[in-house]
């Protein structure tokens, strides 16, 4: 009996001590806006220096102890200059917590993540999770991530940051976005040169991301990144045209089940090699001029990509110029389809063209082969391969059969 009483007493004392410690820590490091009336936050914030000074003070206290988490409850925290979160400090907000840039904001980004040491306990850059980062319809970047690695950004909305929603600058890796929205008000015109999500580092993952209201939706200037279930679009009547939904300017990126919605130039603008685009959709802008634009537009540097099971749509009675356009050398395109697209509906394009093998693709309803000026040598090619030879005097098709190359004249 005494043993039970002692254990119960010890448990009670231990629980009380933990509760007291938790209350003290919450008072020091947690934060909720003071109530003005009926639970609403004080619009003026703290009386000494405003919210920027108060948040910065608490962030510094967390950083000084080797890392921690700044927790923000429901309410609006207006700041007049960028709020810096060092590597060691995470930010967690409730769904209705808003960090908002005041009018005439002094700086280029609302929230900057970077600087300082990594958290002692985890050696990572931690989290930015929940709530809202509000640019207040100013030419700002919502979240700017400096050189660091192992950062998670999740369950957050970046609103009305008109220059860029999220910018991962060059350096570092493993900066991942999950369930992130970068939205500009549908009545606000998109800014020239604006980008919803701009990626300049490698080994990052982007999952369940929405981007609305930018001239370019997503731009990757680095390689080995993964994009899945990313939806990009503009409401053109009020926001203006989105030129490119996805600008693929870094090699070896993967796009899976992404939706390029309402581009006017191209859904996927391919300017770097070895892209993998699988089960994605392009819906050509209904507001763009008829018979213009491309689902996938490839420059001469955007070669050797693989495109599998993608679908390109155009609105009823509104034509897309080409499903695939540009330099298709080395492209492997399988299972492409389109609705109301004219010219350049490619159904199957085998790879080739970079190592002495010509690119074969269907375009404009016919077959086009890369021109060669000399007949193939006996040891070249594979069984079933077709080559077009045009030396300026005569043209012929050559087919590699089981008994060697066979020539047929064109007429």
Protein Blocks (a to p, Z undefined) as FASTA:
>chain_A
ZZmmmmmmmmmmmmmmmmmmmmmmmmmmgccdddfbghiacfklpfehpjmlmmmmmmmm
mmmnopacddddedddddfbdcdddfklccdddfkbccdddehiacjbfbdceejjddfk
lopgbjaeehjddehhpacdfbdcdddehiadehiacehiakbmcdcdeedehiacehia
cdddfkbccdehiafbdcfbehiacehiacehifblbdcfbehiacehiacdddfklnop
afblbacfbghiacehiacehiakbmbacfbehiacehiacdddfkbcehiajfbdcdfk
lghiacehiacdddehiacfbfbgcjfehiacehiacehiaehiafbdceehjnopacdd
deehiacddddfbdcdfkgccehiacdddehjaccdddddfkbccddddZZ
